[in-house]
Amino acid sequence: MDAANHVGSAARPISAPCGGTLGSHLARRLVEIGARDVFSVPGDFNLTLLDHLIAEPELNLIGCCNELNAGYAADGYARARGVGACVVTFTVGGLSVLNAIAGAYSENLPVICIVGGPNSNDYGTNRILHHTIGLPDFTQELRCFQSITCTQAVVNNLDDAHELIDTAISTALKESKPAYISISCNLSGIRHPTFARDPVPFSLMPKISNPMGLEAAVKATADFLNKAVKPVIIGGPKLRVAKAQKAFMELAEATGYPIAIMPSGKGLVPEHHPHFIGTYWGAVSTSFAGEIVESADAYIFVGPIFNDYSSVGYSLLIKKEKLIIVQPNRVTIGNGPSIGWVFMADFLSALAKKLKKNSTALENYRRIFVPPGMPLKCEKNEPLRVNILFKHIQEMLTGDTAVIAETGDSWFNCQKLRLPENCGYEFQMQYGSIGWSVGATLGYAQAATDKRVIACIGDGSFQVTAQDISTMIRCGQKSIIFLINNGGYTIEVEIHDGPYNVIKNWNYTGLVDAIHNGEGKCWTAKVRTEEELIDAIVTASGPHKDCLCFIEAIVHKDDTSKELLEWGSRVSAANSRPPNPQ
């Protein structure tokens, strides 16, 4: 392990013969499941536990500036590695990380949230502890986590600690949702016979579809699709949780159907594939993709989430009788049967063998397709435009990069980027918490060391979580952050404008320079024209390719994508519907 990346800690041995302590057991479990970097904020209830996590040679403890960012970092890490973990202290830390854990729950990410809890002797007493709201009830934090985690474990007794920890971790992995584990502050360093030095390696039994249900679902779907004239396939965000990307492409190859993605499915389907036609997002779809999807006589949505944002204010022109929905463990065919305990990957692979080749819709797309126009050329020293900025970001993308798109107009501009093979892409569409991308960039870059992260963040979002630029520098990360400075919450402006959408302007590069403070590798630039942008990208990709690069792009406050203008008006209409008559 790189000592430079062991942030805020120097590994030191713990005096625990045989290594059979609760803390060492938890540390090994995290390593076994792939969470080799753990994001933390120290507090007096978790300090001893942090000592034991540091003592695990294969585990890297990363200290964050606040609990919210630690949770966002674990979210970003889970997107790249399949699981993430964070450690905070009791109540003041736990309630601070709640928002990030709720976001991970909404995005189906297994994040293990570990909290240092009260001394085991204090449970069942009438004592009032610090870091609480002043009542002798220690369950407030637990109750808050119950609705945003799939399982909760309060470890205040060594006899069942092994079982509670393993059950919580396995449940999180099986359900692909966050788990909450509270560890009493006086137990981490105590040995117990159940914490063997070499526990049985952690493993999970694979889920297997009900054979009769699978056969029935495949037959009903094949009969439905083989009668269709111009069917299409649309990939959604739950392809990730179902681990079905490979099976999805098997189906696409076998059928010849055109492939579209829902906006929240971007990055889960290869966009270099010849059948790929773009994003289906109702009125703000990729040009010609929306027309092909909505004119189809059968559409199979694989792992969709239909909410007010993805449906553009409930305005999709999708008819239920033409619709097949494939969820991670259920298939629903039109107005007909809905068959459960049929797992997505099994179903798609089996269906691919039963469908006839039909490229009618793809041929229609190729007939009507017209390549997108290029942004108007900038005059010398003309103020930078957003479409020019993203034209140059597009040219930066390779299989060795990954894009993180913050909530806001970056959703729409990044959605239009064409991802090369193996280029990563992440954003948080279901929860849409502004500021998510700073912590997520930290976590994703820490996990995906083979990629250079390109983060597109609005100024309003950055002001929420800016501090953990500090942690990126401490970890020696080499991401490129484009800070889009347009003076406010532009996405909110297009939904409903008001003076509250204008923010105080910061000297963003000056702030990052102050955080850098001459320690570690960091380079900043402020760009106002295309010429300055080109110079900054050349510098970030060349002389400063091995350090964190922060480029502040100053653009006009009303310079937005046309998609945001359309989407904002439709979401506004959905939000302002009058009450139904009583």
Stockholm file with secondary structure:
# STOCKHOLM 1.0

chainA/1-582         MDAANHVGSAARPISAPCGGTLGSHLARRLVEIGARDVFSVPGDFNLTLLDHLIAEPELNLIGCCNELNAGYAADGYARARGVGACVVTFTVGGLSVLNAIAGAYSENLPVICIVGGPNSNDYGTNRILHHTIGLPDFTQELRCFQSITCTQAVVNNLDDAHELIDTAISTALKESKPAYISISCNLSGIRHPTFARDPVPFSLMPKISNPMGLEAAVKATADFLNKAVKPVIIGGPKLRVAKAQKAFMELAEATGYPIAIMPSGKGLVPEHHPHFIGTYWGAVSTSFAGEIVESADAYIFVGPIFNDYSSVGYSLLIKKEKLIIVQPNRVTIGNGPSIGWVFMADFLSALAKKLKKNSTALENYRRIFVPPGMPLKCEKNEPLRVNILFKHIQEMLTGDTAVIAETGDSWFNCQKLRLPENCGYEFQMQYGSIGWSVGATLGYAQAATDKRVIACIGDGSFQVTAQDISTMIRCGQKSIIFLINNGGYTIEVEIHDGPYNVIKNWNYTGLVDAIHNGEGKCWTAKVRTEEELIDAIVTASGPHKDCLCFIEAIVHKDDTSKELLEWGSRVSAANSRPPNPQ
#=GR chainA/1-582 SS CCGGGSTTCCCCCCCCGGGCBHHHHHHHHHHHHTCCEEEECCCTTTHHHHHHHHHSTTCEEEECSSHHHHHHHHHHHHHHHSCEEEEEETTHHHHHHHHHHHHHHHTTCCEEEEEEECCGGGTTSCCCCTTSSSSSCTTHHHHHHHTTSSEEEEECCGGGHHHHHHHHHHHHHHHTSCEEEEEETTTTTCBCTTSCSSCCCCCCCCCCCCHHHHHHHHHHHHHHHHTCSSCEEEECTTHHHHTCHHHHHHHHHHHCCCEEECGGGTTSSCTTSTTEEEECCGGGCSTTHHHHHHTCSCEEEESCCCCTTTTTTTCCCCCGGGEEEEETTEEEETTSCEEESCCHHHHHHHHHTTCCCCCHHHHHHHHHCCCCCCCCCCCTTCBCCHHHHHHHHHHHCCTTEEEEECSSHHHHHHHTSCCCTTCEEEECTTTCCTTHHHHHHHHHHHHCTTSEEEEEEEHHHHHHHGGGHHHHHHTTCCCEEEEEECSBCHHHHHHSCCGGGBCCCCCHHHHHHHHHTTSSCEEEEEECBHHHHHHHHHHHHTTTTTSEEEEEEECCTTCCCHHHHHHHHHHHHHHTCCCCCC
#=GC SS_cons         CCGGGSTTCCCCCCCCGGGCBHHHHHHHHHHHHTCCEEEECCCTTTHHHHHHHHHSTTCEEEECSSHHHHHHHHHHHHHHHSCEEEEEETTHHHHHHHHHHHHHHHTTCCEEEEEEECCGGGTTSCCCCTTSSSSSCTTHHHHHHHTTSSEEEEECCGGGHHHHHHHHHHHHHHHTSCEEEEEETTTTTCBCTTSCSSCCCCCCCCCCCCHHHHHHHHHHHHHHHHTCSSCEEEECTTHHHHTCHHHHHHHHHHHCCCEEECGGGTTSSCTTSTTEEEECCGGGCSTTHHHHHHTCSCEEEESCCCCTTTTTTTCCCCCGGGEEEEETTEEEETTSCEEESCCHHHHHHHHHTTCCCCCHHHHHHHHHCCCCCCCCCCCTTCBCCHHHHHHHHHHHCCTTEEEEECSSHHHHHHHTSCCCTTCEEEECTTTCCTTHHHHHHHHHHHHCTTSEEEEEEEHHHHHHHGGGHHHHHHTTCCCEEEEEECSBCHHHHHHSCCGGGBCCCCCHHHHHHHHHTTSSCEEEEEECBHHHHHHHHHHHHTTTTTSEEEEEEECCTTCCCHHHHHHHHHHHHHHTCCCCCC
//
